[in-house]
């Protein structure tokens, strides 16, 4: 099977949609008709190339940074709530301190 070549601008747009946007890699891959594995590879390579321990982008306008941080916070909140709910359902107990 021959490997498909993808335009660098398409790769950049997909990476930005995942890292800055509020979409998962799988969702963006489906939207662009690209294999999930390719998107994950591009993101991993991008992070390694740019030595990204965090998602901050250089020369990012403040408005864009705020939007990115809000999206990250939303994702983290959703993940936390899902894990919290799963923990409660599996143990049958509440995770709050009284």
C-alpha positions in Angstrom: 0.0 0.0 0.0 1.4 3.4 -1.0 1.7 6.1 1.5 -0.3 9.2 0.8 1.5 12.6 0.8 -0.3 15.4 2.5 0.2 19.1 2.0 2.1 20.9 4.7 -0.6 23.5 5.1 -3.2 20.8 5.6 -1.0 19.3 8.3 -0.6 22.6 10.0 -4.3 23.3 9.9 -5.1 19.9 11.4 -2.5 20.3 14.1 -3.9 23.8 15.0 -7.4 22.5 15.0 -6.4 19.9 17.6 -4.0 21.9 19.7 -5.8 25.2 19.7 -9.4 24.2 18.9 -11.9 22.3 20.9 -11.9 19.1 18.8 -10.3 15.7 19.3 -7.7 14.4 16.9 -10.1 11.7 15.8 -12.8 14.2 15.0 -10.5 16.4 13.0 -9.2 13.4 11.1 -12.7 12.3 10.1 -13.5 15.9 9.0 -10.5 16.0 6.7 -10.7 12.3 5.6 -7.2 11.6 7.0 -6.3 8.5 9.1 -6.3 9.0 12.9 -2.9 7.6 13.1 -1.5 10.2 10.7 -3.0 13.0 12.8 -1.5 11.6 16.0 1.9 11.2 14.3 1.8 14.8 13.0 0.9 16.1 16.4 3.6 14.1 18.2 6.2 15.2 15.6 5.1 18.8 15.9 5.4 18.7 19.7 8.9 17.0 19.6 10.1 19.4 16.9 9.0 22.4 18.9 10.0 21.0 22.3 6.5 21.5 23.6 6.0 20.6 27.2 3.0 22.9 27.0 0.7 24.1 24.2 1.8 27.7 24.2 2.5 29.1 20.8 5.1 31.8 20.2 3.8 35.2 18.9 0.2 34.2 19.8 -2.1 37.1 20.1 -3.6 37.5 23.6 -7.2 36.9 22.3 -6.1 33.7 20.6 -4.2 32.6 23.8 -7.3 33.2 25.9 -9.5 31.2 23.5 -6.9 28.4 23.5 -6.7 28.4 27.3 -10.5 28.4 27.7 -10.7 25.4 25.3 -8.0 23.6 27.3 -9.8 24.3 30.5 -13.1 23.1 29.1 -11.4 19.8 27.9 -9.8 19.3 31.3 -13.0 20.0 33.1 -14.9 17.5 30.9 -12.2 14.9 31.5 -12.3 15.5 35.2 -16.1 15.3 35.4 -16.1 12.0 33.4 -13.5 10.4 35.6 -15.2 11.6 38.7 -18.5 10.2 37.5 -16.9 6.9 36.6 -15.2 6.6 40.0 -18.5 7.2 41.8 -20.3 4.7 39.7 -17.7 2.0 40.1 -17.4 2.4 43.9 -21.0 3.4 44.7 -19.7 6.2 46.9 -19.5 9.9 46.6 -16.1 11.5 46.2 -16.8 14.6 48.3 -15.6 15.4 51.8 -18.1 16.3 54.4 
